[in-house]
Each structure stands twice: as C-alpha cells, then as structure tokens.
C-alpha cells in the first residue's frame, strides 16, 4: 500500500484548510517551543548574567538571554497568528520540560547547560528544517544560527574553565546535569511524535534524536573536554 503524502502548507492562511489533526499537531509544536524557550530563559539564561565572572562573560550571557527570549517572542507571534489562546501557553497549563528543574547555582553549571542542552535544542530545530508547515520551517532556519552560537558559547566556556584548572567543577556539573538530559527528547513510542512524523512536521523518532544527541555530546565530553561521560543511572 502506497504511503499517503503529507500536506505541504506554505502559509498560516492555508492552515485553516487542513484537518483538525494537522492543526492540532502544529499547535502542539508551537506551544511547546513558546513555553520552553521562555521558561529556559527565565530559569537559566537570565540568572546566569549575575553568575558570570567578568564583564565580557556577562555580555555573552546577556546575548544568550536576549536571543532565547527572542525565540519565545517569535514562536508566540506565530501562535498569535495561528489563533492559539494565550492561556494555552501558560506554564501552569503546558508544563515546561523537566530539564528546567535543575537548580542553577554556579557559572560552570550554566556553561555545561549551554554546551549540552543546547545541543539537544539544535537537534529539535534541525528536525523542523524540512517541516511540512512552512512558517515553522522558516522559524527553524532563523533560529538555528543562534542555537549553534549558544552551544558554541557553552563549549568554549567549558574549555576555558578546564584550561584554568577547573575541570573538576565542569565534571561535577556534568555528573549532576547530563543524566537528566535524555528526557529532553520525550518518550519512546510517543503518539505525538508518530503524529508529527506522519504529517511531515518532524522527521525522526524521539529515540533516533536521543541516540544522535548521546553520540554527539559523548564525543564533546570525551574528545573536546577530555572528561568522563557520566552514567545515566
């Protein structure tokens, strides 16, 4: 039996003519990004400005925070254009990802979060680059260079700490943060993910993205940092 072609929706106006399932799937993705970009900026990026050790580091942290808030603004603007009710993006209604429950207290922790978690965000954005809903595809293309900068900032900052003799602090932060990151990609055999792929909104399963993430970050930790990949527990 031939596979049914997914829709190719070029504008928000065309979204109204799609099935209820397609519109709901688009809304789920937009809401998730809007909620999590805002929550991440609030609990990690903005507080990191105070933790940054130098004016230059504070400037970089400010840039990261500004761009993460702007990601939220972009996704929220798309949500408004689609007609998603604002209350559906309330974190008490749509709970943010569990990775944001990590209690940020130090600059090395923030550097590790950027080096590791933003790799995960890069994979999520990569998966939208060929999205069947073009407004999401366009947002992914705009957002990707900034996500890559955030991950590079995290990597470079961790390397600076390691070269300054603070590798034990980086390892400690990795030991406590890395084990919670695989949950970023969602459950195996997720019904939402199956729907997203069937409708051409996403390309890969959660497990495929998780495996890619683990491979990339393990290489970062072992080869670039010269540290130990923490056990997942």
C-alpha positions, 0 to 999 in steps of 0.5 A, spaced: 500 500 500 502 506 497 504 511 503 499 517 503 503 524 502 503 529 507 500 536 506 505 541 504 502 548 507 506 554 505 502 559 509 498 560 516 492 562 511 492 555 508 492 552 515 485 553 516 484 548 510 487 542 513 484 537 518 483 538 525 489 533 526 494 537 522 492 543 526 492 540 532 499 537 531 502 544 529 499 547 535 502 542 539 509 544 536 508 551 537 506 551 544 511 547 546 517 551 543 513 558 546 513 555 553 520 552 553 524 557 550 521 562 555 521 558 561 529 556 559 530 563 559 527 565 565 530 559 569 537 559 566 539 564 561 537 570 565 540 568 572 546 566 569 548 574 567 549 575 575 553 568 575 558 570 570 565 572 572 567 578 568 564 583 564 565 580 557 562 573 560 556 577 562 555 580 555 555 573 552 550 571 557 546 577 556 546 575 548 544 568 550 538 571 554 536 576 549 536 571 543 532 565 547 527 570 549 527 572 542 525 565 540 519 565 545 517 572 542 517 569 535 514 562 536 508 566 540 507 571 534 506 565 530 501 562 535 498 569 535 497 568 528 495 561 528 489 563 533 492 559 539 489 562 546 494 565 550 492 561 556 494 555 552 501 557 553 501 558 560 506 554 564 501 552 569 497 549 563 503 546 558 508 544 563 515 546 561 520 540 560 523 537 566 530 539 564 528 546 567 528 543 574 535 543 575 537 548 580 542 553 577 547 555 582 554 556 579 557 559 572 560 552 570 553 549 571 550 554 566 556 553 561 555 545 561 547 547 560 549 551 554 554 546 551 549 540 552 542 542 552 543 546 547 545 541 543 539 537 544 535 544 542 539 544 535 537 537 534 529 539 535 530 545 530 534 541 525 528 536 525 523 542 523 528 544 517 524 540 512 517 541 516 511 540 512 508 547 515 512 552 512 512 558 517 515 553 522 520 551 517 522 558 516 522 559 524 527 553 524 532 556 519 532 563 523 533 560 529 538 555 528 544 560 527 543 562 534 542 555 537 549 553 534 552 560 537 549 558 544 552 551 544 558 554 541 558 559 547 557 553 552 563 549 549 568 554 549 566 556 556 567 549 558 574 549 555 576 555 558 574 553 565 578 546 564 584 550 561 584 554 568 584 548 572 577 547 573 575 541 570 573 538 576 567 543 577 565 542 569 565 534 571 561 535 577 556 539 573 556 534 568 555 528 573 549 532 576 546 535 569 547 530 563 543 524 566 537 528 566 538 530 559 535 524 555 528 526 557 529 532 553 527 528 547 520 525 550 518 518 550 519 512 546 513 510 542 510 517 543 503 518 539 505 525 538 511 524 535 508 518 530 503 524 529 508 529 527 512 524 523 506 522 519 504 529 517 511 531 515 512 536 521 518 532 524 522 527 521 525 522 526 523 518 532 524 521 539 529 515 540 533 516 533 534 524 536 536 521 543 541 516 540 544 522 535 544 527 541 548 521 546 553 520 540 554 527 539 555 530 546 559 523 548 564 525 543 564 533 546 565 530 553 570 525 551 574 528 545 573 536 546 573 536 554 577 530 555 572 528 561 568 522 563 561 521 560 557 520 566 552 514 567 545 515 566 543 511 572 
